[in-house]
Each structure stands twice: as structure tokens, then as C-alpha cells.
Amino acid sequence: MCTKYENSRMPAEIDTATRADIAFYAAQGYSQEAIAEQAGVSRRTVRKYLDRTREVVEASSDPRATLSAIVRDDYDWVQGERAPDGVGTGDLMSL
């Protein structure tokens, strides 16, 4: 399945905390230019990651929880959902 981003140039890879900051500032109503300045990335990077975030939230069965997980930096971008407690943390007893 081809996603809209496969054939387009993705922005520079950023860490999940910066991605969460971008979503947080957007939710607060910051402009893309202001978000870029606050997060220390280009406006193009902000636009691309906001587009990706919007796509993920709209496709989610629980958009509010998905957006909340993204803003809390608790969203698993590889798996496509919020990581269950303990997964990826090395804490297997909490599974």
C-alpha cells in the first residue's frame, strides 16, 4: 500500500519529543512559523509533521486518545498506536 508520503521527500528526522512539541504548540494555536521557532526546526518540517499527525489522528479509531498520546510523547510511530504500558521500557512485569 502506497502512502501519500512514500514518494515525497520527508522532512529531516526529528526526535519524538520535538514531534510532541510540534503537536502541542499546534494544539495551542501557534502558527507554523512560531512552532518552527519554538521547536528549532524549519517551517517545512513543521508542516510535514503536522500533516502526518493529522493523517494519523483522522485514521485512528480513537482520535482524541491518539492526539493525547502524541502530545504526551507516548505514541508509537512505528507500530501506529499508543504503546502498551511497559512495552519498549524494559519493564516486562507490567505487561
C-alpha positions as CSV (number, residue, x, y, z in Angstrom):
1,M,0.0,0.0,0.0
2,C,1.4,3.4,-1.0
3,T,1.1,6.2,1.5
4,K,1.0,9.8,0.5
5,Y,4.5,10.2,1.9
6,E,6.3,7.4,0.2
7,N,7.0,9.3,-3.0
8,S,7.5,12.7,-1.4
9,R,10.6,13.9,0.4
10,M,10.1,13.6,4.1
11,P,11.5,16.3,6.4
12,A,14.6,15.8,8.4
13,E,14.1,13.1,11.1
14,I,13.4,14.6,14.5
15,D,13.1,13.0,17.9
16,T,9.8,12.1,19.4
17,A,10.0,14.9,22.0
18,T,10.3,17.5,19.3
19,R,7.4,15.9,17.3
20,A,5.3,16.0,20.5
21,D,6.3,19.7,21.0
22,I,5.1,20.5,17.4
23,A,1.7,18.8,18.1
24,F,1.5,20.6,21.5
25,Y,2.2,24.1,20.0
26,A,-0.3,23.5,17.2
27,A,-3.0,22.5,19.7
28,Q,-2.3,25.8,21.5
29,G,-2.9,27.7,18.3
30,Y,0.6,28.7,17.4
31,S,1.3,29.5,13.8
32,Q,3.6,27.1,11.8
33,E,6.3,29.9,11.9
34,A,6.1,30.2,15.7
35,I,6.1,26.4,16.1
36,A,9.2,26.2,14.0
37,E,10.9,28.8,16.1
38,Q,9.9,27.2,19.4
39,A,10.9,23.7,18.3
40,G,14.1,24.7,16.5
41,V,13.1,23.2,13.1
42,S,12.2,24.6,9.7
43,R,8.6,25.6,8.9
44,R,8.6,22.9,6.2
45,T,9.4,20.3,8.8
46,V,6.6,21.6,11.0
47,R,4.1,21.4,8.1
48,K,5.1,17.9,7.1
49,Y,4.9,16.6,10.7
50,L,1.6,18.3,11.3
51,D,0.3,16.7,8.1
52,R,1.4,13.3,9.3
53,T,0.0,13.9,12.7
54,R,-3.4,14.9,11.2
55,E,-3.4,11.8,9.0
56,V,-2.7,9.5,12.0
57,V,-5.3,11.2,14.2
58,E,-8.0,11.1,11.5
59,A,-7.4,7.4,10.7
60,S,-7.5,6.5,14.4
61,S,-10.4,4.6,16.0
62,D,-10.0,7.0,19.0
63,P,-8.7,10.3,17.6
64,R,-8.8,12.1,21.0
65,A,-6.7,9.4,22.7
66,T,-4.3,9.3,19.8
67,L,-3.7,13.0,19.8
68,S,-3.3,13.0,23.5
69,A,-0.7,10.2,23.2
70,I,1.2,12.2,20.6
71,V,1.3,15.4,22.7
72,R,2.4,13.3,25.7
73,D,5.2,11.8,23.6
74,D,3.6,8.4,24.3
75,Y,2.6,7.5,20.7
76,D,4.5,4.6,19.0
77,W,5.1,6.0,15.4
78,V,6.5,2.6,14.3
79,Q,3.6,0.5,15.4
80,G,1.0,3.1,14.7
81,E,-0.7,3.2,18.1
82,R,0.0,4.1,21.7
83,A,2.5,1.7,23.2
84,P,1.0,-0.5,25.9
85,D,2.4,0.2,29.4
86,G,5.8,-1.5,29.8
87,V,6.4,-2.1,26.0
88,G,9.7,-0.6,25.0
89,T,10.6,0.3,28.5
90,G,12.3,-2.9,29.5
91,D,9.6,-3.4,32.2
92,L,8.2,-6.8,31.2
93,M,6.5,-7.3,34.6
94,S,4.0,-4.5,33.7
95,L,2.7,-6.4,30.6
